[in-house]
Amino acid sequence: MSLNETRAGAPGSDRRFLLVLIAGLAAMAWATLALWSASPYARYLDHGGWLDAAWLEAICRAVPQGNLVVPALVYAGAWLLMIVAMMLPTTVPLLRVFQRVTATRADAPALFALVVLGYAAAWAAFGLVAHAADSLVHIAAGNFGWLTLHGWVVGAAVLAIAGAFQFSSLKYRCLERCRTPFGFVNARWRGLRPSREALRIGFDHGLFCVGCCWALMLVMFVVGMGNLGWMLVLAALMAAEKNLPSGRRFAAPVGVALIAWSGALITANVIY
């Protein structure tokens, strides 16, 4: 095979490798979550059960502010596992564009890894914020007996907020950025500071992805962090919104469904 033929065949091989890599990482994450959910340690997917483990409680005592720091770090790990499973496959269009742009560079693999790292960092930051908010809700429930007895109020509120956000202009602005990967990369890649630019592309894309999907991800706190069935449903919805030609049209029906779900939850608990 000639050198020209080899070069001509390389891009196709690289694209196949990308798809295999992303599919492999996502499959490993799903498999890990499935095994975790089926194991005796399934309750640790919900951070409320982490301190039931004696070894984890001992670490919390040994680390300064361990009761706050250790659960947050463990939660971040579980959250990143969910992100790799649910959200990383939705970035394939962006990663393919970036791969084509940097295909001739010797440092292309490292730059590709930085894009993924930046994307994961954005979602990890959101996960920590979500963890803090969820912890505050648990603290409030512990201090107010009414909220403990009416925990469904929190679930109904989250569903209503998630449904309403589906109709917001912010949702659509962020979604459009996620749906135009070529323009997104083209606006941020100059090749002058490759590492910094690659990390920024991943982080910025992650921020816009958080911007359009954060409300749907909060639904996981209602249905259960370790519920694989709902994870699959939500992952499919978010992938459809971001990547299908008509994906933008999914937002409104999903919003209506979430608001109706919230209404049904309120009705069921108030009437009965």
Backbone as CSV, one residue per row, in Angstrom:
resi,resn,N_x,N_y,N_z,CA_x,CA_y,CA_z,C_x,C_y,C_z
1,MET,0.855,-1.202,0.000,0.000,0.000,0.000,0.882,1.240,0.000
2,SER,0.560,2.215,-0.837,1.347,3.428,-0.940,1.079,4.337,0.243
3,LEU,1.987,5.336,0.382,1.830,6.283,1.471,0.543,7.085,1.311
4,ASN,0.236,7.463,0.057,-0.985,8.225,-0.186,-2.221,7.424,0.172
5,GLU,-2.208,6.128,-0.154,-3.349,5.278,0.178,-3.507,5.150,1.682
6,THR,-2.327,5.050,2.357,-2.377,4.937,3.810,-2.985,6.175,4.432
7,ARG,-2.556,7.366,3.894,-3.090,8.608,4.415,-4.576,8.744,4.114
8,ALA,-4.971,8.281,2.947,-6.381,8.376,2.582,-7.240,7.506,3.470
9,GLY,-6.680,6.365,3.891,-7.473,5.454,4.712,-7.464,5.805,6.181
10,ALA,-6.491,6.640,6.589,-6.356,6.939,8.013,-7.555,7.637,8.619
11,PRO,-8.107,8.694,7.961,-9.250,9.365,8.585,-10.404,8.437,8.890
12,GLY,-10.728,7.545,7.960,-11.813,6.599,8.211,-11.505,5.688,9.377
13,SER,-10.255,5.256,9.458,-9.846,4.397,10.568,-9.929,5.157,11.885
14,ASP,-9.504,6.430,11.849,-9.566,7.245,13.068,-10.998,7.447,13.522
15,ARG,-11.910,7.688,12.565,-13.300,7.894,12.937,-13.897,6.635,13.537
16,ARG,-13.543,5.486,12.961,-14.036,4.228,13.519,-13.482,4.014,14.923
17,PHE,-12.198,4.358,15.101,-11.589,4.215,16.421,-12.300,5.104,17.432
18,LEU,-12.662,6.332,17.032,-13.377,7.235,17.926,-14.698,6.628,18.367
19,LEU,-15.457,6.117,17.408,-16.747,5.530,17.740,-16.588,4.326,18.666
20,VAL,-15.597,3.504,18.393,-15.350,2.335,19.236,-14.935,2.767,20.639
21,LEU,-14.087,3.813,20.707,-13.619,4.301,22.003,-14.777,4.830,22.848
22,ILE,-15.603,5.703,22.263,-16.726,6.283,23.001,-17.721,5.196,23.391
23,ALA,-18.007,4.293,22.438,-18.940,3.204,22.736,-18.395,2.315,23.855
24,GLY,-17.079,2.072,23.826,-16.466,1.232,24.856,-16.525,1.878,26.233
25,LEU,-16.209,3.177,26.288,-16.260,3.883,27.574,-17.684,3.915,28.125
26,ALA,-18.646,4.214,27.249,-20.041,4.254,27.693,-20.512,2.878,28.139
27,ALA,-20.138,1.835,27.390,-20.548,0.476,27.756,-19.960,0.074,29.109
28,MET,-18.695,0.438,29.343,-18.062,0.129,30.630,-18.777,0.857,31.767
29,ALA,-19.150,2.116,31.524,-19.854,2.878,32.564,-21.215,2.267,32.854
30,TRP,-21.968,1.926,31.803,-23.274,1.291,31.998,-23.130,-0.037,32.729
31,ALA,-22.122,-0.831,32.341,-21.919,-2.129,32.986,-21.569,-1.961,34.459
32,THR,-20.722,-0.971,34.756,-20.355,-0.709,36.152,-21.567,-0.298,36.973
33,LEU,-22.391,0.587,36.400,-23.605,1.011,37.102,-24.577,-0.151,37.298
34,ALA,-24.680,-1.013,36.272,-25.581,-2.163,36.383,-25.111,-3.118,37.481
35,LEU,-23.807,-3.402,37.505,-23.267,-4.283,38.542,-23.413,-3.657,39.922
36,TRP,-23.165,-2.360,39.994,-23.297,-1.640,41.263,-24.739,-1.707,41.755
37,SER,-25.694,-1.481,40.847,-27.109,-1.496,41.227,-27.567,-2.870,41.679
38,ALA,-26.948,-3.924,41.138,-27.350,-5.289,41.473,-26.579,-5.851,42.667
39,SER,-25.619,-5.082,43.168,-24.777,-5.566,44.257,-25.362,-5.202,45.618
40,PRO,-24.807,-5.767,46.706,-25.264,-5.389,48.049,-24.967,-3.932,48.384
41,TYR,-24.128,-3.263,47.543,-23.756,-1.873,47.797,-24.584,-0.897,46.975
42,ALA,-25.711,-1.357,46.448,-26.538,-0.498,45.592,-26.992,0.759,46.321
43,ARG,-27.188,0.657,47.637,-27.691,1.825,48.376,-26.697,2.981,48.358
44,TYR,-25.417,2.684,48.051,-24.427,3.756,48.043,-24.521,4.631,46.793
45,LEU,-25.324,4.221,45.815,-25.589,5.112,44.685,-26.378,6.329,45.151
46,ASP,-27.141,6.146,46.207,-27.823,7.269,46.850,-26.937,7.730,47.987
47,HIS,-26.473,8.999,47.920,-25.472,9.424,48.893,-25.995,9.389,50.320
48,GLY,-27.296,9.260,50.500,-27.825,9.166,51.850,-27.397,7.900,52.559
49,GLY,-26.965,6.879,51.819,-26.578,5.625,52.443,-25.086,5.414,52.545
50,TRP,-24.276,6.409,52.132,-22.841,6.193,52.114,-22.248,5.963,53.498
51,LEU,-22.717,6.712,54.484,-22.108,6.600,55.804,-22.525,5.335,56.533
52,ASP,-23.353,4.493,55.898,-23.669,3.193,56.484,-22.452,2.277,56.448
53,ALA,-21.508,2.561,55.566,-20.304,1.738,55.459,-19.303,2.165,56.526
54,ALA,-18.858,1.202,57.344,-17.949,1.537,58.445,-16.641,2.132,57.930
55,TRP,-16.115,1.572,56.822,-14.844,2.065,56.304,-14.955,3.503,55.812
56,LEU,-16.107,3.857,55.225,-16.281,5.219,54.733,-16.476,6.190,55.885
57,GLU,-17.171,5.738,56.925,-17.351,6.575,58.108,-16.006,6.838,58.780
58,ALA,-15.119,5.817,58.772,-13.788,5.991,59.359,-12.964,7.010,58.572
59,ILE,-13.094,6.983,57.247,-12.385,7.967,56.417,-12.901,9.365,56.710
60,CYS,-14.216,9.485,56.856,-14.811,10.793,57.157,-14.270,11.362,58.469
61,ARG,-14.063,10.493,59.445,-13.529,10.959,60.733,-12.071,11.367,60.615
62,ALA,-11.327,10.682,59.723,-9.887,10.941,59.600,-9.576,12.191,58.794
63,VAL,-10.458,12.568,57.876,-10.223,13.713,57.000,-10.846,14.970,57.594
64,PRO,-10.116,16.092,57.598,-10.720,17.345,58.075,-11.992,17.667,57.295
65,GLN,-13.040,17.992,58.031,-14.353,18.241,57.411,-14.802,17.043,56.562
66,GLY,-14.434,15.857,57.019,-14.677,14.645,56.234,-16.130,14.370,55.939
67,ASN,-17.017,14.741,56.870,-18.441,14.489,56.640,-18.992,15.269,55.454
68,LEU,-18.283,16.339,55.084,-18.675,17.107,53.910,-17.847,16.728,52.690
69,VAL,-16.527,16.621,52.878,-15.598,16.423,51.753,-15.721,15.028,51.159
70,VAL,-15.683,13.999,52.001,-15.664,12.620,51.494,-16.942,12.262,50.732
71,PRO,-18.143,12.516,51.309,-19.343,12.217,50.529,-19.403,12.990,49.209
72,ALA,-18.921,14.244,49.219,-18.927,15.028,47.981,-18.031,14.398,46.924
73,LEU,-16.859,13.909,47.330,-15.943,13.279,46.375,-16.498,11.958,45.856
74,VAL,-17.087,11.169,46.758,-17.677,9.900,46.333,-18.839,10.166,45.385
75,TYR,-19.627,11.153,45.738,-20.752,11.511,44.875,-20.263,11.966,43.502
76,ALA,-19.187,12.764,43.478,-18.647,13.235,42.203,-18.210,12.058,41.338
77,GLY,-17.620,11.030,41.971,-17.223,9.843,41.216,-18.413,9.116,40.621
78,ALA,-19.464,8.942,41.428,-20.672,8.290,40.931,-21.327,9.130,39.839
79,TRP,-21.319,10.443,40.032,-21.913,11.341,39.049,-21.162,11.270,37.715
80,LEU,-19.821,11.272,37.777,-19.031,11.182,36.542,-19.282,9.867,35.824
81,LEU,-19.480,8.801,36.585,-19.804,7.517,35.974,-21.112,7.627,35.198
82,MET,-22.090,8.314,35.778,-23.358,8.531,35.086,-23.169,9.389,33.845
83,ILE,-22.316,10.412,33.929,-22.096,11.303,32.794,-21.444,10.553,31.633
84,VAL,-20.463,9.708,31.945,-19.825,8.914,30.890,-20.850,8.011,30.219
85,ALA,-21.736,7.438,31.020,-22.746,6.536,30.469,-23.811,7.277,29.674
86,MET,-24.294,8.407,30.224,-25.457,9.069,29.655,-25.100,10.164,28.650
87,MET,-24.078,10.965,28.950,-23.845,12.183,28.184,-22.680,12.093,27.201
88,LEU,-21.640,11.322,27.522,-20.478,11.272,26.621,-20.854,10.837,25.207
89,PRO,-21.732,9.827,25.029,-22.100,9.452,23.654,-22.751,10.587,22.864
90,THR,-23.391,11.540,23.552,-24.041,12.645,22.834,-23.038,13.638,22.270
91,THR,-21.761,13.540,22.685,-20.742,14.477,22.206,-20.035,13.975,20.952
92,VAL,-20.412,12.816,20.447,-19.710,12.240,19.292,-19.636,13.204,18.100
93,PRO,-20.721,13.907,17.718,-20.601,14.846,16.589,-19.515,15.897,16.808
94,LEU,-19.452,16.472,18.002,-18.423,17.465,18.296,-17.032,16.839,18.247
95,LEU,-16.884,15.658,18.847,-15.581,15.000,18.875,-15.121,14.617,17.471
96,ARG,-16.035,14.236,16.626,-15.663,13.893,15.248,-15.185,15.127,14.490
97,VAL,-15.855,16.264,14.692,-15.412,17.507,14.055,-14.024,17.877,14.556
98,PHE,-13.827,17.830,15.867,-12.520,18.185,16.424,-11.443,17.217,15.935
99,GLN,-11.788,15.963,15.823,-10.821,14.970,15.340,-10.390,15.274,13.910
100,ARG,-11.350,15.655,13.067,-11.000,15.993,11.682,-10.116,17.237,11.621
101,VAL,-10.421,18.228,12.467,-9.654,19.475,12.462,-8.213,19.245,12.885
102,THR,-7.989,18.318,13.813,-6.647,18.102,14.365,-5.996,16.814,13.853
103,ALA,-6.556,16.239,12.805,-6.103,14.909,12.351,-4.632,14.867,11.979
104,THR,-4.069,15.966,11.462,-2.685,15.952,10.984,-1.680,16.308,12.071
105,ARG,-2.139,16.596,13.265,-1.236,16.996,14.342,-0.691,15.780,15.073
106,ALA,0.560,15.876,15.492,1.178,14.770,16.230,0.561,14.618,17.617
107,ASP,0.079,15.740,18.165,-0.497,15.702,19.514,-2.011,15.533,19.497
108,ALA,-2.564,15.059,18.393,-4.016,14.924,18.261,-4.646,14.070,19.369
109,PRO,-4.067,12.904,19.729,-4.685,12.102,20.799,-4.758,12.850,22.137
110,ALA,-3.680,13.585,22.471,-3.671,14.325,23.729,-4.710,15.443,23.706
111,LEU,-4.847,16.105,22.569,-5.837,17.177,22.446,-7.251,16.616,22.551
112,PHE,-7.461,15.465,21.936,-8.766,14.798,22.015,-9.105,14.496,23.472
113,ALA,-8.122,13.988,24.214,-8.336,13.670,25.629,-8.659,14.929,26.424
114,LEU,-8.043,16.064,26.079,-8.319,17.310,26.789,-9.746,17.793,26.539
115,VAL,-10.255,17.591,25.326,-11.645,17.953,25.041,-12.580,17.147,25.944
116,VAL,-12.347,15.848,26.022,-13.180,14.989,26.876,-13.043,15.394,28.338
117,LEU,-11.808,15.700,28.759,-11.576,16.113,30.146,-12.314,17.405,30.463
118,GLY,-12.255,18.369,29.558,-12.972,19.624,29.779,-14.466,19.421,29.875
119,TYR,-14.993,18.557,29.023,-16.432,18.261,29.050,-16.819,17.629,30.386
120,ALA,-16.025,16.661,30.842,-16.310,15.990,32.113,-16.211,16.966,33.278
121,ALA,-15.254,17.918,33.210,-15.077,18.884,34.294,-16.309,19.765,34.453
122,ALA,-16.895,20.178,33.341,-18.097,21.018,33.410,-19.232,20.275,34.088
123,TRP,-19.427,19.019,33.723,-20.508,18.239,34.328,-20.192,17.882,35.782
124,ALA,-18.905,17.687,36.101,-18.534,17.403,37.486,-18.855,18.596,38.375
125,ALA,-18.591,19.802,37.881,-18.909,21.007,38.652,-20.407,21.091,38.911
126,PHE,-21.202,20.818,37.902,-22.650,20.827,38.098,-23.062,19.749,39.092
127,GLY,-22.426,18.588,39.020,-22.751,17.509,39.951,-22.513,17.908,41.395
128,LEU,-21.420,18.630,41.650,-21.139,19.070,43.014,-22.177,20.085,43.485
129,VAL,-22.601,20.978,42.591,-23.642,21.942,42.940,-24.956,21.212,43.247
130,ALA,-25.285,20.229,42.395,-26.508,19.461,42.607,-26.439,18.685,43.912
131,HIS,-25.258,18.150,44.219,-25.066,17.417,45.481,-25.292,18.343,46.671
132,ALA,-24.738,19.560,46.590,-24.906,20.514,47.690,-26.377,20.872,47.882
133,ALA,-27.070,21.112,46.769,-28.497,21.455,46.866,-29.302,20.291,47.436
134,ASP,-28.996,19.077,47.004,-29.711,17.909,47.498,-29.433,17.693,48.982
135,SER,-28.200,17.954,49.401,-27.851,17.817,50.815,-28.621,18.822,51.656
136,LEU,-28.774,20.048,51.136,-29.537,21.063,51.867,-31.001,20.650,52.022
137,VAL,-31.543,20.020,50.969,-32.921,19.538,51.050,-33.041,18.474,52.137
138,HIS,-32.057,17.564,52.210,-32.088,16.520,53.236,-31.961,17.123,54.640
139,ILE,-31.128,18.151,54.768,-30.978,18.816,56.071,-32.294,19.482,56.462
140,ALA,-32.911,20.150,55.490,-34.195,20.810,55.759,-35.256,19.798,56.158
141,ALA,-35.255,18.644,55.476,-36.232,17.606,55.803,-36.020,17.079,57.213
142,GLY,-34.733,17.014,57.632,-34.451,16.540,58.979,-34.851,17.527,60.054
143,ASN,-34.881,18.813,59.694,-35.210,19.847,60.680,-36.686,20.217,60.698
144,PHE,-37.385,19.883,59.625,-38.804,20.220,59.540,-39.616,18.943,59.330
145,GLY,-40.348,18.581,60.346,-41.106,17.334,60.284,-42.103,17.298,59.139
146,TRP,-42.708,18.463,58.825,-43.696,18.497,57.748,-43.083,18.061,56.428
147,LEU,-41.862,18.532,56.148,-41.212,18.188,54.887,-40.848,16.715,54.847
148,THR,-40.519,16.143,55.998,-40.223,14.711,56.056,-41.459,13.896,55.708
149,LEU,-42.617,14.334,56.205,-43.868,13.617,55.958,-44.416,13.889,54.555
150,HIS,-43.986,14.961,53.952,-44.493,15.343,52.627,-43.329,15.485,51.640
151,GLY,-42.486,14.472,51.613,-41.337,14.500,50.718,-41.716,14.598,49.250
152,TRP,-42.942,14.197,48.927,-43.399,14.256,47.543,-43.422,15.688,47.011
153,VAL,-43.501,16.674,47.909,-43.526,18.078,47.484,-42.243,18.427,46.734
154,VAL,-41.125,17.932,47.236,-39.845,18.203,46.585,-39.821,17.572,45.192
155,GLY,-40.279,16.330,45.107,-40.320,15.653,43.814,-41.208,16.374,42.813
156,ALA,-42.368,16.809,43.283,-43.299,17.533,42.405,-42.696,18.850,41.947
157,ALA,-41.995,19.540,42.856,-41.370,20.819,42.498,-40.264,20.621,41.458
158,VAL,-39.440,19.596,41.649,-38.357,19.322,40.690,-38.927,19.011,39.316
159,LEU,-39.962,18.175,39.264,-40.584,17.827,37.990,-41.195,19.054,37.312
160,ALA,-41.836,19.917,38.099,-42.437,21.127,37.537,-41.368,22.067,36.998
161,ILE,-40.270,22.230,37.740,-39.178,23.096,37.289,-38.551,22.542,36.013
162,ALA,-38.312,21.230,36.000,-37.725,20.596,34.812,-38.640,20.750,33.606
163,GLY,-39.947,20.595,33.826,-40.891,20.738,32.722,-40.962,22.162,32.209
164,ALA,-41.004,23.138,33.125,-41.074,24.544,32.725,-39.815,24.965,31.972
165,PHE,-38.667,24.443,32.391,-37.410,24.827,31.741,-37.367,24.384,30.282
166,GLN,-38.094,23.330,29.957,-38.122,22.846,28.579,-38.672,23.907,27.615
167,PHE,-39.385,24.896,28.127,-39.969,25.943,27.289,-39.176,27.255,27.344
168,SER,-38.086,27.275,28.099,-37.347,28.519,28.293,-36.454,28.833,27.096
169,SER,-36.195,30.131,26.907,-35.302,30.551,25.822,-33.873,30.093,26.081
170,LEU,-33.463,30.021,27.352,-32.121,29.557,27.690,-31.916,28.117,27.220
171,LYS,-32.928,27.297,27.419,-32.872,25.910,26.969,-32.572,25.847,25.470
172,TYR,-33.295,26.629,24.680,-33.149,26.568,23.230,-31.836,27.183,22.761
173,ARG,-31.372,28.245,23.446,-30.088,28.843,23.066,-28.943,27.863,23.299
174,CYS,-28.959,27.224,24.450,-27.911,26.244,24.750,-28.015,25.035,23.824
175,LEU,-29.236,24.612,23.543,-29.435,23.452,22.678,-28.903,23.717,21.273
176,GLU,-29.116,24.925,20.769,-28.627,25.249,19.429,-27.106,25.200,19.367
177,ARG,-26.432,25.641,20.424,-24.966,25.544,20.462,-24.512,24.091,20.424
178,CYS,-25.250,23.239,21.118,-24.894,21.816,21.139,-25.164,21.142,19.793
179,ARG,-26.100,21.675,19.028,-26.508,21.061,17.769,-25.698,21.559,16.564
180,THR,-24.730,22.461,16.790,-23.904,22.983,15.696,-22.423,22.769,16.021
181,PRO,-21.962,21.525,16.014,-20.592,21.238,16.453,-19.512,21.894,15.592
182,PHE,-19.724,22.002,14.268,-18.685,22.593,13.422,-18.472,24.063,13.782
183,GLY,-19.571,24.810,13.879,-19.454,26.216,14.243,-18.873,26.389,15.635
184,PHE,-19.214,25.478,16.540,-18.733,25.544,17.905,-17.213,25.399,17.938
185,VAL,-16.690,24.399,17.239,-15.245,24.181,17.206,-14.551,25.302,16.442
186,ASN,-15.124,25.701,15.324,-14.515,26.727,14.478,-14.353,28.051,15.220
187,ALA,-15.286,28.363,16.113,-15.219,29.617,16.852,-14.165,29.600,17.954
188,ARG,-13.680,28.417,18.331,-12.774,28.311,19.481,-11.412,27.722,19.151
189,TRP,-11.235,27.177,17.970,-9.959,26.531,17.644,-9.155,27.384,16.668
190,ARG,-7.959,27.774,17.107,-7.017,28.485,16.245,-5.702,27.742,16.109
191,GLY,-5.440,26.838,17.045,-4.200,26.072,17.010,-3.006,26.822,17.547
192,LEU,-3.218,28.010,18.135,-2.111,28.805,18.665,-1.711,28.324,20.060
193,ARG,-2.704,28.004,20.868,-2.486,27.413,22.194,-3.303,26.130,22.236
194,PRO,-2.826,25.100,21.588,-3.659,23.907,21.351,-4.227,23.260,22.609
195,SER,-3.406,23.099,23.631,-3.903,22.434,24.844,-4.997,23.253,25.508
196,ARG,-4.747,24.544,25.631,-5.732,25.421,26.265,-7.015,25.486,25.443
197,GLU,-6.875,25.573,24.131,-8.047,25.666,23.263,-8.859,24.376,23.286
198,ALA,-8.174,23.236,23.290,-8.880,21.951,23.328,-9.650,21.802,24.634
199,LEU,-9.000,22.161,25.739,-9.672,22.071,27.041,-10.873,23.014,27.087
200,ARG,-10.713,24.204,26.501,-11.816,25.163,26.499,-12.980,24.670,25.645
201,ILE,-12.667,24.057,24.510,-13.740,23.522,23.661,-14.561,22.504,24.438
202,GLY,-13.883,21.590,25.119,-14.594,20.584,25.896,-15.376,21.187,27.040
203,PHE,-14.756,22.135,27.760,-15.426,22.733,28.918,-16.617,23.583,28.481
204,ASP,-16.411,24.403,27.453,-17.518,25.237,26.978,-18.678,24.392,26.454
205,HIS,-18.336,23.328,25.726,-19.393,22.454,25.225,-20.128,21.798,26.390
206,GLY,-19.364,21.434,27.424,-19.982,20.866,28.616,-20.921,21.856,29.289
207,LEU,-20.504,23.136,29.350,-21.355,24.153,29.966,-22.660,24.317,29.200
208,PHE,-22.592,24.363,27.866,-23.821,24.483,27.083,-24.671,23.221,27.196
209,CYS,-23.998,22.078,27.320,-24.721,20.821,27.502,-25.435,20.826,28.851
210,VAL,-24.747,21.310,29.893,-25.384,21.465,31.203,-26.549,22.441,31.082
211,GLY,-26.331,23.536,30.331,-27.359,24.543,30.174,-28.647,24.027,29.572
212,CYS,-28.539,23.075,28.651,-29.764,22.566,28.020,-30.293,21.296,28.678
213,CYS,-29.478,20.625,29.497,-29.887,19.318,30.029,-29.963,19.243,31.552
214,TRP,-29.579,20.329,32.258,-29.490,20.227,33.714,-30.832,19.850,34.352
215,ALA,-31.916,20.407,33.824,-33.217,20.139,34.438,-33.611,18.674,34.280
216,LEU,-33.315,18.099,33.105,-33.620,16.684,32.909,-32.764,15.807,33.820
217,MET,-31.511,16.212,34.036,-30.653,15.436,34.926,-31.165,15.479,36.368
218,LEU,-31.796,16.607,36.764,-32.333,16.693,38.123,-33.463,15.691,38.350
219,VAL,-34.102,15.269,37.266,-35.164,14.267,37.397,-34.617,12.986,38.021
220,MET,-33.299,12.745,37.850,-32.691,11.560,38.459,-32.835,11.574,39.984
221,PHE,-32.892,12.783,40.580,-33.055,12.854,42.030,-34.468,12.459,42.449
222,VAL,-35.416,12.525,41.518,-36.796,12.136,41.803,-36.982,10.631,41.625
223,VAL,-36.466,10.098,40.531,-36.693,8.687,40.211,-35.656,7.768,40.847
224,GLY,-34.548,8.350,41.354,-33.518,7.530,41.987,-32.241,7.526,41.178
225,MET,-31.130,7.854,41.842,-29.850,7.972,41.140,-29.397,6.663,40.526
226,GLY,-29.808,5.539,41.094,-29.350,4.257,40.583,-30.354,3.553,39.690
227,ASN,-31.389,4.268,39.239,-32.432,3.654,38.415,-31.975,3.605,36.961
228,LEU,-31.492,2.436,36.531,-30.921,2.309,35.181,-31.962,2.522,34.096
229,GLY,-33.194,2.099,34.353,-34.241,2.270,33.359,-34.484,3.739,33.040
230,TRP,-34.614,4.551,34.085,-34.812,5.978,33.870,-33.565,6.643,33.305
231,MET,-32.406,6.163,33.680,-31.173,6.694,33.097,-31.163,6.496,31.590
232,LEU,-31.576,5.317,31.148,-31.628,5.034,29.713,-32.634,5.939,29.007
233,VAL,-33.808,6.116,29.632,-34.842,6.969,29.028,-34.351,8.404,28.901
234,LEU,-33.787,8.945,29.982,-33.320,10.329,29.962,-32.139,10.504,29.019
235,ALA,-31.232,9.517,28.989,-30.094,9.593,28.070,-30.573,9.606,26.625
236,ALA,-31.570,8.782,26.319,-32.109,8.743,24.957,-32.771,10.068,24.594
237,LEU,-33.507,10.665,25.538,-34.157,11.951,25.282,-33.134,13.050,25.013
238,MET,-32.103,13.108,25.835,-31.100,14.153,25.671,-30.298,13.958,24.398
239,ALA,-29.992,12.704,24.059,-29.282,12.433,22.808,-30.133,12.822,21.605
240,ALA,-31.435,12.536,21.672,-32.341,12.896,20.577,-32.430,14.409,20.417
241,GLU,-32.560,15.126,21.534,-32.635,16.585,21.471,-31.392,17.184,20.834
242,LYS,-30.228,16.655,21.189,-28.977,17.259,20.748,-28.569,16.852,19.339
243,ASN,-28.933,15.660,18.902,-28.321,15.127,17.680,-29.271,14.795,16.537
244,LEU,-30.527,14.529,16.815,-31.443,14.212,15.722,-31.828,15.478,14.962
245,PRO,-32.058,15.384,13.642,-32.437,16.571,12.857,-33.649,17.297,13.421
246,SER,-34.611,16.543,13.922,-35.820,17.150,14.498,-35.779,17.163,16.026
247,GLY,-34.581,17.037,16.585,-34.454,16.913,18.039,-34.991,18.090,18.815
248,ARG,-34.917,19.292,18.225,-35.392,20.489,18.916,-36.881,20.387,19.250
249,ARG,-37.600,19.620,18.464,-39.046,19.502,18.664,-39.402,18.614,19.852
250,PHE,-38.435,17.901,20.399,-38.717,17.023,21.537,-38.901,17.809,22.832
251,ALA,-38.326,19.011,22.898,-38.305,19.749,24.159,-39.703,20.021,24.700
252,ALA,-40.591,20.541,23.856,-41.936,20.909,24.333,-42.743,19.705,24.804
253,PRO,-42.848,18.613,24.037,-43.610,17.459,24.534,-43.057,16.894,25.844
254,VAL,-41.737,16.886,25.968,-41.139,16.405,27.214,-41.512,17.340,28.361
255,GLY,-41.508,18.646,28.099,-41.908,19.606,29.124,-43.339,19.390,29.578
256,VAL,-44.242,19.186,28.626,-45.649,18.930,28.957,-45.766,17.668,29.811
257,ALA,-45.036,16.618,29.430,-45.098,15.353,30.170,-44.603,15.522,31.603
258,LEU,-43.523,16.272,31.795,-42.984,16.476,33.140,-43.937,17.292,34.010
259,ILE,-44.524,18.343,33.434,-45.483,19.146,34.191,-46.720,18.319,34.545
260,ALA,-47.184,17.493,33.597,-48.331,16.624,33.870,-47.992,15.615,34.968
261,TRP,-46.773,15.100,34.951,-46.319,14.164,35.982,-46.331,14.850,37.348
262,SER,-45.833,16.081,37.389,-45.849,16.843,38.636,-47.283,17.045,39.126
263,GLY,-48.185,17.411,38.209,-49.585,17.600,38.576,-50.224,16.338,39.101
264,ALA,-49.890,15.212,38.459,-50.452,13.924,38.897,-49.951,13.563,40.288
265,LEU,-48.664,13.879,40.544,-48.095,13.586,41.857,-48.769,14.420,42.940
266,ILE,-49.013,15.697,42.638,-49.694,16.575,43.587,-51.123,16.097,43.840
267,THR,-51.820,15.792,42.748,-53.212,15.334,42.856,-53.326,14.071,43.693
268,ALA,-52.436,13.119,43.410,-52.476,11.832,44.121,-52.263,12.002,45.617
269,ASN,-51.387,12.938,45.996,-51.068,13.093,47.421,-52.043,14.031,48.138
270,VAL,-52.571,15.002,47.427,-53.510,15.948,48.071,-54.892,15.316,48.227
271,ILE,-55.360,14.625,47.195,-56.698,14.046,47.220,-56.742,12.781,48.061
272,TYR,-55.718,11.952,47.890,-55.745,10.671,48.573,-54.891,10.671,49.844
